[in-house]
Amino acid sequence: MSRKSTRRDVLKWSGAGAAALAAGGIPEAALAKPPFFKLYLMIFNNLQSRMIWTDLIGKQFARLGIDIVSSYQPPSVVIARRANDSGKTHVDGGWDMYSERIYYSGLAPLPETLFHSKNFPPNGQNYYRIADKQIDEAIENYSRAVSPADRKAAITAFMKRWYEIEPLHVVFYPEEVIITNPKLKGMESTTYNPVFYPRPENWTIEGATGDVTATFASWQPPSQLIPMYGSGYNEANIFGPVYNALFEYDSWANKKLVPALAESVKTSDDGKTWVFTLRKGVKWHSGEEFTAEDVKFTWDTVIDKTYASVFQSPLETVLGSKDAYKITGTHEITVTLREPNVMFRDFVLPVIAIMPKHAYQGLKPEELRGHVISTWLGTFPVKTSDGKTFEAKGGIGTGPWIPQGFDPARKAYKYIKNENYWKKTEGNVKTFYVVNIQGADAVLSAIKAGSIDAHDPMYDVGGLLETIDPSWGTVNRFDSFKWMQTCLNMNHPVFGTGVETPLGKQDPSRAAEAAAYIRKAMSHMIPREQIIKNVVAGFGKPGTVPIPFTSEDYDHDLLKPIAYDMNLAKQYMEKAGYKY
C-alpha cells in the first residue's frame, strides 16, 4: 500500500510552501518584474498546517507579480491589527491579509454578523470591511425573510454574489479530528455555542469511581473570560461550561436547537413577537434565583456601546433598542421586533450567554476585563438577596460547572460539578480542568501519557493519525461546520477599493471592478486540492463561499470548485490593467 504524504513529511522538506508545491506537481513560472504592488501577509504562528498553507498561498500570489512580505505573528498581534476601527492597511498600523479558521456563531448561516457593512469594528465582527450593496441586500433579505422559500432565495443570492466578487477567499472546509482517552465516553454530546466547547457533565471515564477527574486541552490561552467579549475557541472552551443561554444545541451530531434557560416560547405568525417562559427553579452558582431580570440585564449590557461587546452591533441590528423587550413576569420576557430577523432565533437565543444581574450589575465597563470574573484570579464576594455572601473564583453562571479559579500548580483552569444544576446529566466526572498546551505533538504526548482526556479541534491532528495507537487514543471525526479563509482588507487601495490599480486610475468608476479582478486572480492561484491532499491529509473539501459545505443551504449546483489556473489568473490581472 502506498504511503500518503503527511504534514510532517512536508515540514521536513526545506521551505514549506515550495515543498507543498513540489508534492502537488504545480508548475513553476517566472516572477513578473518589477512587482505590481506590495502585500503584507501576516501568518498566525500557532498552527503548523495553517502556517504551511498560508505561506504556500503567499508564494503563489508572488508568482503573479505581487511583492509579498510575509511575517509570522502571535494571534494577539494579528487580532490587535485587524480590530482597529479605522480599517487601516498594514503600513499604517492595520493589516492587508491574514488567514483564519472561521464560523458563524450559530449553526444556521448568519452572514449578517460577519459580512454586513453595518458590522464594522469595534462593535461588530466585519473585520474585512466588506461593503458591497448586493451582498448587504441579500443578507438583509435573508435575515428578515419569514417564508422558507424567500430565505432560500436570499441566501442563494448571497452565495452567487460572493462567488462573483470573492471579497475574501474561502480555501477549504475542514473536518474536525479529536483524539480522546479510550476510556472517555460521551464525547458526542459536545457541541459549540458559540464554538466548540467541552461538556464534561456528560462524560464518563469508564472504571473510575469517587472524585473522578477529567482534563481537556485548549491551544491558545484566553485573553479574557466574559462571554460578551469572546467568540473564539480559546475563550469558549473555558467559559462555555459555566454559562447557559436561552436556547442551546442538543449535540454536535443532530445540531438541534432546544430550550435551555427558556423553557418555552410563543411566536407570532409575522415573526415579530416572542414571549418567553423562563425556566423556574434555576439557581446561579451563588444560590440566587434566575429570573427575567437577568435576561434584561444581559441584553441591556451587550447593547450598550460603552461596554464594547463584540455582539453589540448584531444585537442592536436585531433588537433596534432596549425598547424592544420588557419583563412581563418574574419568569417571562416579551420581545417585539421591528421586523423579523433570523439572527434572533439562531444567534441571540443560543449564542448570547445570560449573565447574573445581582453579581455583575455594579461593575463598570473599564474594570470588567481585569476583574476576577474575567481572569479567574483571586476571589470576588457576591451578595445575595438572602443576606449571604458567595465567594466567586471566576465567572458566575447557571451552567453545570462552577469555576474554582486558575490553578497555577497545574497551569489549568479548575471547575467542580454544579450539583444543583437544573438539567439532569449522565457523566461521572466531578472535577474538571482545562489546560493550555501548544502544539499537536505535545497534545498527543499528553493523551498518550494519560494527563489529558480530550482536546479542542485547533490542534489539527489529522495528518498525525498514523502515529496514534488505539491503546491510548481514540480517533473522533466531526463535521466542523466551519471554513478556512484568507482574509483581505477591503480598504486596501489595490485589491480592496481598486483605486490604485491601472484600470482604477484610468477610470475611477471601474475601480471596484478592477479590485474584483485582482481578487479573482488571487483565488485562481490558490491550490486548494493540493492543500487538502498534502497539508491537511485529506481532511477537507475545496472552499468557495462562506457557507458550511454540509449546510442544507449550500448550493452544490451553483458552487463549482475554483480551479488552480495561472493562465486564467494572469488574464484577470490584465483585465485590471497589469501587463506581463
N, C-alpha and C positions, 0 to 999 in steps of 0.2 A: 504494500500500500504506500503510495507516495505521501510524503510529509508536507503539510501546508506550511507556508511561511507564517511565522508569528511575529507579534510586535517585538519580542525580544530579539529575534533574528534581525529585524530592521534596525534596531538600536545598535547592534554590533557593527553594522556597516558604517563607514565614515560618511557623515552628512546625512541626517535623517531624511530630508526632502529628496536628495539625489538618490538615496537608497530605495525609497519607495517608487521613484520614477523607474529605476532600473528593474525593480521587481515587476512592475506593470508593463514594461516594454514601451513606454511612451516616448516617441521620437524627440530628439533634441532639435533646437533651432537657434540660429544666431540671434543675439540680442540686438534690438534696434539702437542706433547711436546717433545723436545723444538721446538720453531719456526724454520722453514726452512730458512727464510730470513726476513729482515725488509723492510717495505714500508712506506714512509711518504706521507700521504694523506692530501692535502690542500683542504678545503671546503670554497667556496665563502660564506661570511656571509650576503649576501644582498638579498637572495630569499628563503623564507621558504621552499617551496616544494623541491627545489634543495638541500637545506641543509638536508632535511629528506632523500631523496632517495640516496644521495651520502653517507651519514652516514650509511644507510642500506647496501649499496654495500660494504663499508669498513668492516662492521661486517660480511658479508657473506664471504669475502675474508679471514678474520681471521679464519673462520671455516675450511679452507684448511691447516692451519698451518703457515700462514703468520703473522708476527708481524706487525700489522697496528698501526701506530702512527698518529692520526688524529688531525688536528687543524683548527679552524675557522678563516679565514683571510679576511680582506677587499680586494676588487678587485685589488687595487693598489699594494698590496704585491704579489699576485699571478702573476699579469701581469709583474711586475718587474723581478720576478724569472724566468718566462718562456722565457722572451725576451733576456736573456743573450746569447751572441753569441758563448759561449763555449760549450753549451749543458750539463753543469754540473748537477749532481744529487743533491738531496736535501741537503745532508750532506756537500757538497762543495759550497753551496750557490745557487744552481739551484732548480730543482724540480724532484719529482718522479711521482706524479699522482695528478690530479685535475679533476673537471667536468665542462662542459660549454654547453651553447646553441650555435650552430654554423650554418653557412650557406655559400653558395657561394655568391660572390658579385653580380652576375647576376642571372637571372632566368634559364639559361642553366647550367647544371653541368659543373664546371670548376675546376676539381681536380688538375690541374697543379698549381693553385695559392696556394693551401694548402698542397699538399702532394708530390710534386716532390722534389727530393733531391737537386735540384739547388736552391730551395727557402728557405733555412735556414735563420734565423735572422742574422743580424739586418735588412737586406733589403728584406726579404721575410717573409711569414707567416706560414712556416712549422716549427712551434714551437716544434713539436713532434719528429723531427729528423728522420722521416721516410726516409729510403734509401734502397728501395727494387728494384732490377733490373727489375723484371717483372712488378711491378707497374709503374715504370718510363717508361718502354717501352709501356705499354698500354696507359698511359697518353699522351705520345708523339704521338702515332698513332692516338689517338682520337683528339688531338688538331690540328694536321696537315691534317686530312682527308678532302677530298673535297666532296666525294660522301656520301650520307646518309647511304648507306649500310656499307661502311668502318667505318664510325663514330659509327654506331650501334655495329659493331663487336668489335671495340676497347673499347667502354665503357662497353660492356659485359665482355670482358677480364679483365678490371679493377675490376669490381664487383666480378668476380669469384676469382681472386687472393686475393682480400681483404677478402672475405668470408672465404678463406682457412687459412690465417695467422693472421687476425684481428690485425693490428698494433695499433689500439685503439678500444674501444668498443662503438658502437652505441647503446644507451639504448632505446630510443623511439623517435618517430616523433610526436612532439606536435601539437595541434590545438590551434590557437590563439583565445583568448576571450578578447574583449574590451567592456567596459561599457561607454556609452555616454549619454549626456544630451538628453532627449527625443525630445527637440526642435531643435537639431542639425541634419541637413540633408546634404548629400554629402560625408559622411564618406567612401563610396565605391570607391571614386576616389583616396583615399590614396594608396600609393604604397611604395616600398622600392628601394632605389638607393643611396648607396649600400645596405642599410637595410630599414626597415620600417621608414618612417618619415611622419609627417602630411602635408597635402596640404590644408591649411585653405583658400586659394584663391577660392576653390570650395565649401566651407562650407557656409551654410545659417542657421542662427539662426531664426527660424520661429517667426514672430511677432515683431522682433527687427527692429528698424529704427535708422537713424542718424549714429553716430560713433559707429558701432557695434563692440563689443569686444568678442574674444574667447580666452580660455586658455587651454593649453594642459599640461599634467603631464608626466614628464620623471623621471625614478627612480634615476639613478646614475648621479651625477654631471660630466660634461665633464672634461677631462684633458687638452684639447686644442680644437680649433675650425677651424683649417685649414684642408680642406678635404684630402689632400695628406698624412696627418698624422693619420687619424682616419677612422676606418671602423666599429665602434660599434654603438649601439643604442644611447648611452648617448651623442655621438657627432653628429651623423647624424640627430637626432631629432632637433638639433639646427641649424647646418649649412645647412642642406638639403634644407629648403625653400629659402635660399639666392642664391644658385648657380644653374647653369644648366650644363649638359654635352652635347655632340654632339647628342646623342640619349637618349630616356627615355622610361620607361614603361608607357603605357597608363593608366592602372588601375590595382589594385590588382586582380580584378576579371578576366580580359581577358589576362593579362600578355603579351600584345602585344608590341613589340619594335617599336617605332615610332620616326621620326625625331624630334630633338629639335633645338639646335643651328646649326646643319647641316640640311639644307633644303632638300638636296637630295644627292645621292651617285651613282657613276657608278663603277662597279666592273668587272675586267677581268675574263674570263672563268676559268683561273687557280687559282683564289682566291688570287693573289699576289698584284695586282694593284688596288688601291682605289682612286677615285677622288671625293673629297667632295666639293659641292657647299654650302657655308655657308649662313645663313640667313642674309639678308640685313636689315638695319634699327634697329637692336638690339642695345640698349644702356646699358652700365654699369650703376650702380647706381650713379656714379659720373657724368654721362652725356656723357662720352667718347664713341665713336663708337666701337662696337665689330668687330674685323677683324681676318684674318688668323694669324696675328702676335701673337694674344693671345693664339691660339691653339698651335703654335710652342713654345711659351714661356712656356706654361704649360708642354708640353711633355719634353722640354729641362730640366726643373727644376726637374721633377719627376725622369727622367732617370739619373740625375747627383747624384752620390753616396754621395757627400758631403752634400746633403740635407737630406739623410737618410729617404726617404719616404718609407712607408710600401708597396707601389706599385712599388718601383724601380725595384726589381728583375723580377716580372712578365712583366712589361713594356719592360724591356731590353730583356726578353725572346722573346717577340712578335716582337719588332722592330729591335732588334740587336744593333742599334746605332742611333745617331741623323741623320746619312746619309740616313735613310730610308724614311724621309719625307722632303718635301720642299714646300715653298709657291709658288703657280703658278698663283696667282691673289689676289687682295685685299680681296676677299671673296672666295678664293679657295685654298685648300691644297691637295697635291698629296702624297700618301703613296705607297711605293714599298717594299713589304715584301720579305725576303729571301725565305720564304716558307709559304704556307697558315697556318693560325692558328685561331681556333675557338675563342680564347680569344680576338682577335682583335674586332670582332663584338659584342661578348657577355660580354666582360669585359672592354676593353679600351673605347669603344664608350658610353656605358650607365653609367659607374661607375666613371671614372676619370673626376671630375668636372673641368671645364675650369676656369682658374684664370686670372685676369687682368694684362697684362704686364705693362701698364702705372702706376699702383699703387704698384705692388709688386716687380718689377724688381730690385729696389735698395736695397732690404732687404737681409742681409747676413744670411746664414744658422743658425748661432749661436744665432741670435736675433729673429727668427721667433716665437718660442713657447711662448715667453714672450711679444710679440708685441700685439698691440690693435686688429689686425685682428684675433688674436688667443684668447685673453682674453675677448674682448668686454668691456674693462675697459678704460675709458678716450676717447680721440679723436685722429684722425690721419689725418693731412692735405694732400690732394692728388691734385697735379697739373694736369690740363687737357690741351689738345692741344690748346684750345681757350683762354688760359691765366687765366682761373678761378681756384678757389680752392674749393674743396669739403671736408667738414669735416666728415670723416668716423667715425662711432661709433661702429665699428665692421668690419666684413668681407665685401668686395665689390664684388658683383656678378651681374649677369644678371637676377636673379630669381625674383619671384613675391613678395618677401618680403625684405624690407630694414631694416637692424639692427639699433636699437636705443640704443644699449648697454645693460648692466646689470643693472636692476632696483633694488637697494638694499632695497627699501621700500617694494616692493612686493616679493623680493628674486626671481626675474624672469628675463628672457631674453625677451626684448621687440622688436617688429617689427611694422612697418607701411606698408600698402599695397603699392606696386610699381604701381602707376597709369599709368606709361609708359611701362608696361610690354608688351613684344612682342606678347604674346598669350592671346586670349580672355578667361576670366574666369567668372564663373557663380555666385560665392558667394557674400554675403553681408557683410562679416567681413572686417573691416577697420584696426583694431588694434589687434595684436596677441601677446600672452605671452606663454613662455614655463617655467614652474615652476618645481623645483625638489622636489618631495615628495617621501619619502621612506616608503615602507610597503603597502601591499594590503588593510588592514583595513583603513589606513589613506587615501588612494586614493579613496576608496569607500565613505568614510565620506565626502571627498571634492566634489565628484559628487553629493551626496545627499544634501549637503549644497548649491550647485549651484556655488561654487567657481572655478570649472574647468568644461570643456565641454567634454573632452576625455583624454585618457592616452595611453601610449605605451603598447605593449604586455608583457613586462617584469614583470608585476605585478602578472601574473599567477592567475587570479581571478576565474578560472573555478570551483574550489572547494567551492566557496562562493556564487554561483548563487542563492541558496535558500534564501539568505539574501536580495536580490535585489527586490525592488518593482517597477513595470513598471511606476509608477507615477513620479519617479525621476531618473530611469536608464533604458536605452535600451541596451539589450544584442546583441552584434555583434560577429559573429563567422567567422573566416577566415582560409583558408588553409595557414599554416605557411611557407611551402617550406623550413623548417629547420629541424635540428635534435639535440637531446641531447646526449652528448657523455662523457665517462670517458676517459681522456687523459693520455697516458703513455709516459714517456720519453724513446725513443728507444735507448738512450745511457746507460740506466740502465744495470748493468752487469748481472742481472738475467733475467728479462722479456723483456729486450731490445736487448742486444747482446748475452746473454746466456753464457758468458764466465765463470760466477761464479756458474752455475748450475752443479750438479754432472755429467750429461752427457757431458756438455761442457768442464769440467775439464778432464774427461776421454778421450774424443775425440774432440779436438778443431774444427775439421772440421764439427762437428754436433752441434756447439754452437747455431747457429741461429735457427736450428730445435728445440733445447731444449727450447729456448725462446718462440717460437711459441706455443709449448705445454703448457707452463705456461699461456700464454695469452688466449689460448682456454679454459684452466681450469677456469680461472677467468671469462670468458664470460659465461660459463655454471653455474656460481654461481650468476649471475645477475637475480633476479626475475622480469623480465620485465613486465609480465602480472599483477603481484601484485602491482608493482609501478604505472602502469597506472590506475588500478582499485581503489587502496586505497590511493594513494598520489596525483594524478592529476585528480581525479574524472572522469576518463574515457576519458579525452580529449587527446587521442594519440593512436598511433599504435606501436607495438613492433619493435625495431630497429635491423637492420642487417648491412647495409653498408652506407657510406656517400653519398647517392643519395636520394633526397627528395622522400618520399613514393608515392606522387601523380605525380611525374615527368613521362613523357612518356618514359623515358629511364630506369625507374626502372623495373627490371626483376622479376616479381612476381612468375614465374615458378621456377627460379633458387634459389631465396632467401626465403627459408622456415624459419619460426621463430626459433630462437635459444632457445632450451629447458633449463629450470632450472633443473639441474640434478647433484646432488652432487656426485653420484657414478661415472658418466662419468667424472666429473671434477677431481676426485681423480685419475682416470685412466690416464688422461693427465699428472697430476703431477708425477705419477710413470714413465711415458714414459720419463720425463725429469730427472729421476734418484732419485726422492724423495721416501722415504719409510714410510708407515704408520704402 
